[in-house]
Amino acid sequence: MSTILLTGSKEKLQLLEKIAKEMGISSSVVSEDLAFGLLADKVKTGKTVSESTILKKLNSI
């Protein structure tokens, strides 16, 4: 199974969901918070990182 993630206005996403259903493609609409939470659960390492390490990494981007 392949997945496409889209962001946009509620109206445009509803239109895309309707088109997907007409094409026989299953679709799910999830909030950004839920999607981020699911992603975070998948990449958990169980390691603790200091705030200064996080800030250094963010500043290097």
C-alpha positions as CSV (number, residue, x, y, z in Angstrom):
1,M,0.0,0.0,0.0
2,S,1.2,3.5,-0.8
3,T,0.4,6.7,1.1
4,I,0.1,10.3,0.1
5,L,0.1,13.1,2.7
6,L,-1.6,16.3,1.8
7,T,-2.2,19.5,3.6
8,G,-4.6,22.2,2.7
9,S,-7.9,23.8,3.4
10,K,-10.7,21.7,4.8
11,E,-12.8,22.2,1.6
12,K,-10.0,21.1,-0.7
13,L,-9.2,18.1,1.3
14,Q,-12.9,17.1,1.4
15,L,-13.0,17.4,-2.4
16,L,-9.9,15.2,-2.7
17,E,-11.5,12.6,-0.3
18,K,-14.6,12.6,-2.5
19,I,-12.6,12.0,-5.6
20,A,-10.7,9.2,-4.0
21,K,-13.9,7.5,-2.9
22,E,-15.3,7.8,-6.5
23,M,-12.1,6.1,-7.8
24,G,-12.4,3.3,-5.2
25,I,-9.4,4.4,-3.2
26,S,-9.6,4.3,0.6
27,S,-8.8,7.6,2.3
28,S,-8.5,8.8,5.8
29,V,-8.4,12.4,7.1
30,V,-6.3,12.9,10.2
31,S,-5.3,16.1,12.0
32,E,-1.7,17.2,12.0
33,D,-1.5,16.6,15.7
34,L,-2.5,13.0,15.3
35,A,-0.2,12.4,12.3
36,F,2.7,13.9,14.3
37,G,1.9,11.8,17.3
38,L,1.8,8.6,15.2
39,L,5.2,9.5,13.6
40,A,6.7,10.3,17.0
41,D,5.6,6.9,18.3
42,K,7.3,5.1,15.4
43,V,10.7,6.8,16.0
44,K,10.9,6.7,19.8
45,T,14.4,5.6,20.9
46,G,13.9,5.7,24.7
47,K,17.0,7.9,25.0
48,T,17.0,11.2,26.9
49,V,18.5,14.2,25.2
50,S,19.5,17.5,26.9
51,E,17.8,20.7,26.0
52,S,21.2,22.2,24.9
53,T,21.7,19.3,22.4
54,I,18.3,19.9,20.9
55,L,18.9,23.7,20.6
56,K,22.3,23.1,18.9
57,K,20.7,20.8,16.4
58,L,17.8,23.2,15.7
59,N,20.3,26.1,15.3
60,S,22.4,24.1,12.8
61,I,19.4,23.7,10.4
